[in-house]
Amino acid sequence: MEALHNHFLNNPAQKISFENREVELQRIINQRVASGKTMRTTGTVTIPVVFHIVMRRPTSVTDSQILAQLDTVNRDYAGLNQSNARILAAFRDVYGSSGIEFCLAQRTPDDQPTTGIVRYTTTQTGFTDVTGIQSGSVKHASTGGADSWDPTRYLNIWVCDFTNNLLGYATFPNTGRADEQGVVINQRSLPGGSAASYNYGKTLTHELGHFFNLYHIWGDDNGSCAGTDYIDDTPNQGKETEGLPTGIVTDYCSPSAPGIMYQNYMDYTYDAGLLMFTKLQVARMEAAFSTYRSSLGASNACVPITINRNDAQLKFINSPDQRLCEASFTPQITIENRGSQTLTSLIIEAKIDDGTVVRSTWTGSVPTYQQALISLPEMQTAEGNHAITITISSPNGVADEDISTDVLTKEFMYYEPVEAPVREGFENSFLPVAWDIVNEDAGITWERTNRSAKTGTYSVRINNMDNVETGQKDYLRSPTVNIANVDSAFVSFQVAAASYANSSAQTTMWDTLQVLISTDCGKTYTSVYKKWGASLVTRTGATRTEFVPGSSEWRREEINLGRFISNGEVLVAFQNITGNGNNIYLDDINIRTVTVNPNLKEEGFLVTPNPTDGAISVQFYPHPATLKAIQIYNVSGQLMVEREIVNGQVPGNIYDFMLTNCNAGLYVVRAVFEDKVLTKKFVKVK
């Protein structure tokens, strides 16, 4: 709970949306209670578990400890705790048992055998990760921990040393990053561990309660009696319980018998005294599971692997990328030997769309469960959107014993660079020709909408309002644009955005819009624009409903791309990074170039048109930083017009004059600089 509290301090928008989701969850719980529906009556749900043991000496945690820990939580959640006879008589009627059970994973995310207990050696002496749901160095290999396994298929439990006295923490449903979902426990809290009075394995029982949306039984209200755990069959309680009380215990929130429920797993009583969940706690956990974590129950991760003799798997199509830069390319694939025999040969077939099949034979040596990267013969494609299909067959010259993993298809696109300008208001089909979207998480992404537009009827938006994940990156990418041999290049666009929390609030997380430039067809990017919070929003204040901008809630942005001209070709990507905020809209994207008149570029000073019937433009190249004044004289030496530069602030490169009231004849323009004077003649006609 400390992790959740600290997270909400830093991210108030998530607290608001979390509270709104609590209302919906409570409605679902009430329906389940009214119907008498429980998982125990409709069928037990089995959740695959992987224990990541991350320590300097991970072997110091034994398999028998993990098995004892798993047995403890299974007994606690099934209501089969051997000590349940000690539950106070007044609370036996609300004693609950769930239909949730846990099993050790038998296969990895890559479908290789596992015991569900994985050990990692770290250089870290311990971890302290309660600054928020988003934190968790133990959950990432890059910070000395271990990366999670697919959180939609596995309940990830990290076992480690802590640098403080914390026993564990967990992520609540529908909050925080997907790759950090799970529970972290101190290895000292395992059965037989060294945490005195907290070494029966009840820490994991408690933290799994949080994982399934249970709060502390005292409501975390600092003793005010005003807080709640959202459970009607648990008594009000002022603070957490310490020690190992017996008999009826009352406090100022429950001053009469039966008193407080100090035997509840969501209290802080010593492990020996924790005995029960209530029926409504079970209903809440099961509702949270059904609403937010049901994919765990559909996982096959507890089904053991069956190993065939000859079985090759096509793991990935590594190349082509989603966007090709050249019409010719070399496909690359990754294969894995899933058979017990060493893989020495394969037949591989590749085709683009419904085109000609390119067949090749691979030979090599790949042991069981090892992989190989294979390059295929070069292929050619035409402009357009395509799909490449790869099929593998005949491992070791015999039939593949599992053909379900032998075919993959990948979409890609190839378009020649286009000339500027590229103007896109999304009024026609979506996606426009040669545009694409990168959506690696396959979740909410950029979409065309007619809810609002700066001009016309349509714009594009990303629905951050409904995206509960944070840190996800989605790219809307332009065609590759040729900007070679120009003098200037720019990208402009209209943006509209709002925040769920007040944009002036102090927070570590916002929806972020970034504009990125790629000069290598999307392989690498350079950031040229990055805004979030108050710098991004076009509506001030918090917007707690879906943001649909009004006509005045758009802002034009323009970015100078001059530093990329020498690269010749650019791709412009609009990247959204989710932060539990509100919707972002884009419209009227314009990638344009400017080419300076060659006479102006050569001479640095030009008057056009010449001759003129009244209107002239005085142009400079490059920017005339030391310009002091522009004067126009007739042939008699009479000053007709003068424009002085105020306070040395030269506003631009072009200055317009209207001479319709001047007589026809020859005139002289004098450009007065700090260190020189330039002159040009022009003729006024009529």
C-alpha positions in Angstrom: 0.0 0.0 0.0 2.9 2.4 0.6 4.0 1.8 -3.0 0.5 2.7 -4.2 0.3 5.8 -2.0 3.6 7.1 -3.1 2.8 6.5 -6.7 -0.4 8.5 -6.4 1.4 11.3 -4.8 3.6 11.6 -7.9 0.8 10.9 -10.3 -2.5 12.5 -9.2 -4.2 11.8 -12.6 -3.8 8.0 -12.0 -5.3 8.4 -8.5 -8.5 10.0 -9.9 -8.9 7.4 -12.7 -8.1 4.6 -10.1 -10.9 5.9 -7.9 -13.3 6.0 -10.9 -12.5 2.4 -11.7 -13.1 1.5 -8.1 -16.8 2.6 -8.5 -17.2 0.3 -11.5 -15.5 -2.6 -9.7 -17.8 -2.1 -6.7 -20.8 -2.5 -9.1 -19.4 -5.7 -10.4 -18.8 -7.0 -6.9 -22.4 -6.2 -5.9 -23.7 -8.1 -8.9 -21.6 -11.2 -8.0 -22.7 -11.1 -4.4 -26.4 -10.7 -5.3 -26.2 -13.7 -7.7 -24.2 -15.8 -5.4 -21.6 -16.3 -8.1 -18.1 -17.4 -7.0 -15.3 -19.2 -8.7 -15.5 -22.0 -6.2 -19.0 -22.8 -7.4 -18.3 -22.2 -11.1 -14.9 -23.9 -11.3 -11.5 -23.3 -9.8 -9.2 -20.9 -11.7 -5.5 -21.9 -11.8 -2.9 -19.1 -12.1 0.6 -19.9 -13.4 3.4 -18.5 -11.1 7.0 -17.9 -11.8 9.4 -17.1 -8.9 12.3 -14.9 -9.9 14.9 -15.3 -7.2 17.2 -12.3 -7.6 20.1 -12.4 -5.1 23.9 -12.4 -4.7 23.5 -16.0 -3.8 20.2 -17.1 -5.2 20.8 -20.8 -4.3 20.4 -19.8 -0.7 16.6 -19.9 -1.4 15.8 -23.5 -1.8 13.2 -25.1 -4.0 11.6 -26.6 -0.9 11.1 -23.1 0.5 9.4 -22.0 -2.7 7.2 -25.2 -2.7 6.3 -24.5 0.9 5.5 -20.9 0.1 3.2 -22.0 -2.8 1.5 -24.5 -0.5 0.9 -21.8 2.0 -0.9 -19.4 -0.4 -2.9 -22.2 -1.9 -4.2 -23.3 1.5 -4.9 -19.7 2.5 -6.8 -18.8 -0.7 -8.7 -22.1 -0.6 -9.7 -21.6 3.0 -7.9 -24.8 4.1 -5.5 -23.2 6.6 -4.9 -25.9 9.2 -5.2 -23.3 11.9 -8.6 -22.0 10.8 -10.2 -23.6 13.8 -8.7 -20.8 15.8 -10.7 -18.1 14.0 -12.8 -16.2 16.5 -16.3 -17.5 16.8 -17.9 -14.1 15.9 -16.1 -14.1 12.5 -16.6 -17.7 11.4 -19.8 -16.9 9.5 -17.9 -14.5 7.2 -14.9 -16.8 6.7 -14.3 -17.0 3.0 -12.7 -19.4 0.6 -11.8 -18.5 -3.0 -11.7 -20.5 -6.2 -8.2 -19.2 -7.0 -5.2 -21.5 -6.9 -1.6 -21.2 -8.0 0.7 -23.5 -9.8 4.4 -23.4 -10.8 4.8 -22.6 -14.4 5.9 -25.6 -16.5 6.9 -23.7 -19.7 8.6 -20.4 -20.4 7.2 -17.7 -22.6 9.2 -19.3 -25.4 7.6 -22.7 -24.7 10.7 -24.3 -23.2 10.5 -26.5 -20.0 10.9 -24.7 -16.7 10.3 -25.5 -13.0 8.7 -22.1 -12.4 11.7 -21.2 -10.2 14.3 -19.1 -11.9 17.5 -17.9 -10.2 19.4 -14.8 -11.2 22.7 -13.7 -9.7 22.9 -9.9 -9.1 25.6 -7.6 -7.9 23.0 -5.7 -5.8 23.1 -6.2 -2.1 19.4 -5.5 -1.9 16.5 -3.6 -3.4 14.3 -0.8 -2.1 11.4 -0.2 -4.4 8.4 1.4 -2.8 8.6 4.9 -4.3 5.7 4.0 -6.5 4.0 1.4 -8.8 6.3 2.5 -11.6 9.5 1.8 -9.7 11.0 -1.6 -9.4 14.7 -2.1 -10.1 14.4 -5.7 -9.1 11.9 -6.1 -12.0 14.4 -5.1 -14.7 17.6 -6.8 -15.8 19.0 -3.5 -16.8 19.0 -2.4 -13.1 20.3 -5.6 -11.6 17.0 -7.4 -11.4 15.1 -9.8 -13.7 12.7 -8.9 -16.4 9.1 -10.1 -16.0 7.6 -12.9 -18.0 4.5 -12.1 -20.1 2.2 -10.6 -17.4 -0.9 -11.8 -19.3 0.2 -15.4 -18.9 2.2 -15.5 -15.6 1.9 -14.1 -12.1 5.5 -12.8 -11.6 6.8 -13.0 -8.1 10.3 -11.6 -7.4 12.1 -12.8 -4.3 15.1 -10.7 -3.2 16.9 -9.0 -0.3 15.7 -5.6 0.7 17.8 -2.7 1.9 15.2 -1.9 4.5 12.8 -3.8 6.7 10.1 -4.0 4.1 8.6 -7.5 3.7 6.9 -7.0 0.3 4.8 -5.0 -2.1 2.5 -5.6 -5.0 0.9 -3.8 -8.0 -2.8 -3.2 -7.9 -4.9 -4.2 -11.0 -5.1 -1.8 -13.9 -2.4 0.4 -12.4 1.2 0.9 -13.6 3.3 -0.6 -16.3 2.4 -4.0 -17.7 5.9 -5.3 -17.4 6.0 -4.5 -13.7 2.8 -6.3 -12.7 3.3 -8.8 -9.9 4.6 -9.1 -6.3 8.0 -8.5 -4.7 8.7 -10.3 -1.4 11.7 -10.2 0.9 13.4 -13.6 0.9 13.4 -13.4 4.7 9.6 -13.8 4.7 9.6 -17.2 3.0 8.6 -20.2 5.2 11.6 -20.9 7.4 13.1 -17.5 6.6 14.9 -15.2 9.0 12.2 -12.6 9.5 11.2 -13.3 13.1 7.4 -13.7 13.5 7.0 -13.1 9.7 8.4 -16.3 8.3 5.4 -18.5 7.8 4.9 -17.3 4.2 1.9 -15.0 5.0 3.6 -12.0 3.4 2.9 -13.4 -0.1 -0.7 -14.2 0.9 -1.1 -10.5 2.0 0.6 -9.1 -1.1 -1.4 -11.2 -3.4 -4.5 -9.7 -1.8 -3.2 -6.3 -3.0 -2.6 -7.9 -6.4 -6.3 -8.8 -6.5 -7.3 -5.3 -5.3 -7.7 -5.8 -1.5 -6.8 -2.9 0.7 -5.4 -3.0 4.3 -8.2 -3.9 6.7 -7.7 -0.7 8.7 -8.3 1.5 5.5 -4.9 3.3 5.7 -6.6 6.4 7.3 -3.9 7.2 9.9 -6.2 6.1 12.7 -9.2 8.4 11.9 -11.8 5.6 11.5 -12.9 7.5 8.3 -11.0 5.2 5.9 -12.3 2.1 4.3 -11.1 -1.2 2.8 -14.3 -1.2 0.7 -15.4 -4.5 2.4 -18.7 -4.6 4.3 -18.0 -7.7 6.4 -14.8 -6.5 8.0 -15.1 -4.3 11.1 -13.8 -0.8 11.2 -10.3 -0.6 12.6 -8.1 2.3 13.6 -4.6 1.1 12.8 -2.7 -2.0 11.9 -2.3 -4.7 14.4 1.1 -5.6 15.9 2.2 -8.7 17.7 0.1 -11.8 18.3 -3.1 -10.9 20.1 -5.7 -13.4 21.3 -9.4 -13.3 22.2 -11.6 -10.3 21.5 -9.7 -7.1 20.9 -11.5 -3.8 20.6 -10.2 -0.3 19.6 -11.7 3.2 19.3 -13.1 2.4 15.9 -14.7 -0.9 17.0 -15.1 -0.3 20.8 -17.4 -3.3 21.5 -17.4 -7.0 20.8 -16.5 -8.7 18.5 -13.9 -5.9 18.0 -11.4 -5.9 15.3 -10.5 -8.7 12.8 -6.8 -8.9 13.6 -6.7 -12.5 12.2 -7.3 -11.2 8.7 -4.6 -11.7 6.1 -4.8 -8.0 5.2 -3.6 -6.9 8.7 -0.1 -6.8 10.0 -0.5 -9.4 12.8 2.4 -11.9 13.1 2.2 -14.7 10.6 1.1 -17.2 13.2 -2.0 -15.2 13.8 -3.2 -14.6 10.2 -6.0 -17.0 9.4 -8.7 -15.7 7.1 -10.1 -13.7 4.3 -13.8 -12.8 4.5 -16.5 -13.8 2.0 -16.7 -10.2 0.6 -12.9 -10.0 0.4 -13.1 -13.2 -1.7 -15.8 -11.6 -3.8 -13.7 -8.5 -4.4 -10.7 -10.6 -5.4 -12.6 -12.7 -7.7 -14.3 -9.7 -9.3 -10.9 -8.0 -9.7 -9.6 -11.2 -11.3 -12.5 -11.5 -13.7 -12.3 -7.8 -14.7 -8.6 -7.2 -14.9 -6.5 -10.4 -14.6 -8.6 -13.1 -16.3 -6.0 -13.8 -19.0 -3.9 -15.5 -16.3 -6.6 -18.1 -15.9 -6.6 -18.9 -19.6 -2.8 -19.4 -19.7 -1.3 -22.7 -20.7 1.9 -22.0 -18.7 1.2 -24.8 -16.2 0.9 -27.4 -19.0 4.2 -29.4 -19.4 6.0 -29.3 -22.7 5.8 -32.3 -25.0 9.1 -32.7 -26.9 8.9 -34.1 -30.4 11.8 -35.8 -32.2 11.9 -33.5 -35.3 10.3 -30.2 -34.8 11.5 -26.8 -36.1 9.8 -23.5 -35.1 9.7 -20.3 -37.1 10.2 -17.8 -34.3 10.5 -14.4 -36.0 10.7 -12.7 -39.4 13.5 -10.3 -38.5 13.7 -8.6 -41.9 12.1 -6.8 -43.7 11.3 -4.1 -41.2 7.9 -2.6 -41.2 9.2 0.1 -43.6 11.7 -0.7 -46.4 14.1 1.9 -47.8 15.0 -0.1 -50.9 13.1 -2.2 -53.4 15.5 -5.1 -53.0 16.0 -6.7 -49.6 17.3 -9.9 -47.9 14.7 -11.6 -45.7 16.0 -12.8 -42.4 14.3 -15.3 -40.0 15.0 -16.8 -36.6 14.3 -20.5 -36.2 14.4 -22.7 -33.1 15.0 -26.4 -32.8 12.0 -27.7 -30.8 12.9 -31.3 -31.4 15.1 -33.7 -29.4 17.3 -34.3 -32.4 19.9 -31.8 -33.5 18.5 -29.7 -36.4 20.7 -30.0 -39.5 18.5 -29.0 -42.4 15.3 -27.2 -43.4 13.4 -26.2 -46.5 12.3 -22.6 -46.5 9.8 -20.9 -48.8 9.2 -17.2 -49.0 6.7 -15.2 -51.1 5.5 -11.6 -51.2 1.7 -11.3 -51.3 0.5 -13.9 -53.9 3.7 -13.7 -55.9 6.3 -16.3 -56.8 7.6 -18.6 -54.1 11.3 -18.4 -53.5 12.5 -21.7 -52.2 15.8 -22.4 -50.5 17.5 -25.1 -48.4 19.3 -24.4 -45.1 21.9 -26.6 -43.6 23.6 -26.2 -40.2 23.6 -27.5 -36.7 21.2 -26.3 -34.0 20.9 -28.2 -30.7 17.6 -28.6 -28.9 16.0 -25.3 -27.8 18.7 -23.3 -29.5 18.1 -20.7 -32.2 19.7 -19.7 -35.5 19.4 -16.5 -37.6 19.1 -17.4 -41.3 19.4 -15.1 -44.3 17.3 -16.0 -47.3 17.8 -15.2 -51.0 17.4 -11.5 -52.0 13.9 -10.5 -53.0 12.4 -7.6 -55.0 9.2 -5.6 -54.3 7.2 -2.8 -55.9 5.9 0.4 -54.3 2.9 -0.3 -51.9 1.8 -2.1 -48.8 2.7 -5.8 -48.8 2.9 -9.0 -46.7 5.7 -11.5 -46.8 4.9 -15.1 -45.8 7.7 -17.5 -44.7 7.1 -21.3 -44.4 9.6 -23.8 -43.0 9.3 -27.6 -43.5 11.1 -30.9 -43.6 13.4 -30.6 -40.5 16.2 -33.1 -41.0 14.5 -34.2 -44.2 11.4 -35.6 -42.5 7.9 -34.3 -41.8 7.7 -31.7 -39.0 5.9 -33.2 -36.0 4.3 -29.8 -35.1 3.3 -27.8 -38.2 1.4 -25.2 -36.1 4.6 -23.1 -35.7 5.9 -23.3 -39.3 4.3 -20.3 -41.0 4.6 -16.6 -40.2 3.4 -13.5 -42.2 4.6 -10.0 -41.7 3.3 -6.8 -43.2 5.7 -4.2 -44.6 5.6 -1.2 -47.0 7.9 0.3 -49.6 7.5 3.7 -51.1 10.0 5.9 -53.0 10.8 9.3 -51.2 8.3 12.0 -52.1 8.9 15.6 -52.9 7.9 18.4 -50.5 5.5 19.7 -49.6 3.6 16.9 -47.9 0.3 18.3 -46.6 -2.0 16.0 -44.6 -5.3 16.8 -43.0 -6.6 13.2 -42.9 -9.7 14.1 -44.9 -9.5 11.0 -47.1 -8.7 7.4 -46.4 -6.7 6.4 -43.3 -3.9 5.6 -43.3 -2.8 8.0 -46.1 -0.5 6.5 -48.8 3.0 5.9 -47.5 2.1 6.8 -43.9 2.2 4.1 -41.2 1.8 3.5 -37.5 4.1 1.7 -35.1 2.1 0.1 -32.3 4.4 -2.5 -30.7 2.0 -3.3 -27.8 -1.0 -3.8 -30.2 -3.1 -1.6 -27.9 -4.7 1.8 -28.3 -3.0 3.8 -31.0 -3.4 6.7 -33.4 -6.7 6.8 -35.2 -8.7 9.0 -37.5 -11.7 10.8 -35.9 -14.4 13.3 -36.9 -15.0 14.3 -33.3 -12.9 17.5 -33.9 -10.7 19.0 -36.5 -8.8 22.3 -36.9 -9.8 22.4 -40.6 -12.2 20.2 -42.5 -14.0 17.3 -40.8 -11.2 14.9 -39.7 -8.1 14.8 -37.6 -6.1 12.1 -35.9 -6.0 11.4 -32.2 -4.7 9.0 -29.6 -7.1 8.0 -26.9 -5.0 8.3 -23.8 -8.2 8.7 -21.8 -8.9 5.0 -22.0 -5.3 3.8 -22.0 -4.5 2.5 -18.5 -1.0 1.4 -19.4 1.8 3.9 -18.9 5.0 4.4 -20.9 3.7 2.9 -24.1 5.0 4.5 -27.3 3.0 4.8 -30.5 4.3 6.4 -33.7 2.5 8.1 -36.5 5.0 8.2 -39.4 5.0 10.3 -42.5 6.3 9.3 -45.9 10.0 9.7 -46.5 10.4 13.3 -47.9 13.2 14.6 -50.1 14.6 17.8 -48.7 17.9 17.8 -50.5 19.4 20.9 -52.0 16.9 23.3 -50.4 17.6 26.4 -48.3 15.1 25.7 -45.5 12.8 22.9 -44.4 10.0 22.9 -41.8 7.3 20.7 -40.4 4.2 22.4 -38.9 1.1 20.9 -37.4 -2.0 21.7 -35.3 -2.2 20.1 -31.9 -4.9 19.9 -29.2 -4.4 18.2 -25.8 -5.7 18.2 -22.3 -4.6 16.5 -19.1 -6.7 14.4 -16.7 -5.0 16.1 -13.7 -4.4 19.8 -13.4 -1.5 20.6 -15.8 0.2 22.6 -13.1 0.2 19.8 -10.6 3.6 18.4 -9.5 3.8 14.9 -11.0 6.4 12.6 -12.6 4.1 11.3 -15.3 2.3 13.0 -18.2 1.2 12.1 -21.6 4.0 13.2 -23.9 4.1 14.3 -27.5 7.4 14.0 -29.3 8.3 14.8 -32.9 11.2 12.6 -34.1 13.2 12.8 -37.3 14.7 9.8 -39.0 17.3 10.0 -41.8 17.6 6.2 -42.1 14.1 5.1 -42.9 13.0 4.7 -39.2 16.0 2.7 -37.8 17.1 5.6 -35.6 15.5 8.9 -34.5 16.5 12.4 -33.4 14.1 14.3 -31.2 13.2 17.9 -32.4 10.2 18.5 -30.2 9.0 17.2 -26.8 6.2 18.6 -24.7 4.1 17.4 -21.8 1.9 18.8 -19.1 1.5 22.6 -19.1 3.7 23.0 -22.2 1.6 20.6 -24.2 -2.0 21.2 -23.2 -4.3 23.5 -25.1 -7.0 23.4 -22.4 -6.1 24.6 -18.9 -7.2 22.8 -15.8 -8.1 19.2 -15.3 -10.4 17.5 -17.9 -12.0 14.4 -16.2 -14.1 13.4 -19.2 -13.0 12.5 -22.7 -11.3 15.6 -24.3 -12.8 16.8 -27.5 -11.2 20.2 -28.5 -13.3 23.2 -29.4 -12.3 25.3 -32.4 -10.2 27.6 -30.2 -8.4 24.8 -28.4 -5.8 24.1 -31.1 -2.3 25.4 -31.4 0.0 25.6 -34.4 3.5 24.4 -33.9 6.4 24.7 -36.4 9.8 23.1 -36.3 12.9 24.0 -38.3 14.4 21.0 -40.0 17.4 22.9 -41.5 20.0 20.7 -39.8 18.7 17.6 -41.7 18.9 19.1 -45.2 22.4 17.6 -45.8 21.0 14.2 -45.1 18.7 14.5 -48.2 15.7 12.5 -47.0 13.7 12.6 -43.7 10.9 10.7 -42.1 8.8 12.6 -39.5 7.3 10.6 -36.6 4.8 11.8 -34.1 5.3 9.8 -30.9 2.8 9.6 -28.1 4.0 8.3 -24.7 1.1 7.3 -22.4 0.9 8.7 -18.9 -2.7 8.1 -17.8 -3.8 11.5 -19.1 -6.3 12.5 -21.8 -6.6 12.6 -25.6 -4.1 14.2 -28.0 -5.2 15.4 -31.5 -3.2 16.3 -34.6 -4.3 18.0 -37.8 -2.9 19.9 -40.8 0.6 18.4 -40.8 2.7 20.2 -43.4 6.3 19.2 -44.3 7.6 22.0 -46.6 10.8 23.4 -48.0 12.0 26.8 -49.1 14.4 27.5 -51.9 15.9 30.9 -52.1 15.9 32.8 -55.5 19.4 32.1 -56.9 19.9 35.8 -57.7 19.1 36.7 -54.1 21.4 33.9 -52.9 24.2 35.2 -55.1 23.8 38.9 -54.4 22.4 38.8 -50.9 20.0 41.8 -51.6 17.1 41.9 -54.1 14.2 44.1 -55.0 11.2 42.5 -56.8 9.3 42.9 -59.0 11.3 45.1 -61.2 9.7 47.0 -62.9 6.7 47.4 -60.6 3.4 49.2 -60.7 3.6 50.0 -56.9 4.3 47.1 -54.6 7.9 45.9 -54.0 9.6 43.4 -51.7 13.1 44.1 -50.4 14.7 40.7 -49.7 17.9 39.8 -47.9 19.9 36.5 -47.7 21.1 35.5 -45.3 19.3 37.1 -42.3 20.4 40.8 -42.2 21.4 40.8 -38.5 23.1 44.3 -38.6 20.5 46.1 -40.7 19.6 49.5 -39.4 17.3 51.0 -42.0 15.8 50.7 -45.6 15.5 53.9 -47.5 13.9 54.6 -51.0 14.9 57.7 -52.9 13.8 59.1 -56.3 16.4 60.1 -58.9 16.3 63.7 -57.6 17.7 62.4 -54.2 14.4 63.0 -52.4 13.7 60.5 -49.6 10.3 58.9 -50.4 10.1 56.1 -47.7 12.2 55.0 -44.8 11.8 52.0 -42.4 14.1 52.0 -39.4 15.0 49.0 -37.3 13.9 49.6 -33.7 16.2 48.6 -30.9 18.4 46.6 -33.2 15.7 43.8 -33.5 15.7 42.8 -37.2 12.4 41.1 -37.6 12.9 39.2 -40.9 14.4 38.8 -44.3 11.6 40.4 -46.4 10.3 43.9 -46.2 7.3 45.0 -48.3 6.6 48.6 -49.5 3.6 50.1 -51.4 4.5 53.0 -53.7 1.2 53.4 -55.6 1.2 57.2 -54.8 4.7 57.7 -56.2 5.3 59.0 -59.8 6.6 56.7 -62.5 10.3 56.8 -62.8 13.6 55.4 -61.5 14.1 54.8 -57.8 17.0 53.7 -55.6 16.7 51.4 -52.5 19.4 51.9 -49.9 20.0 49.2 -47.3 21.8 50.8 -44.4 23.9 48.3 -42.3 26.1 49.1 -39.3 29.2 48.7 -41.4 28.0 49.3 -45.0 25.4 50.5 -47.4 24.0 48.5 -50.3 21.9 50.0 -53.2 19.5 48.7 -55.8 17.7 50.5 -58.6 14.1 49.8 -59.8 11.6 51.3 -62.2 8.1 52.4 -61.2 5.6 52.3 -64.1 2.2 54.0 -64.4 
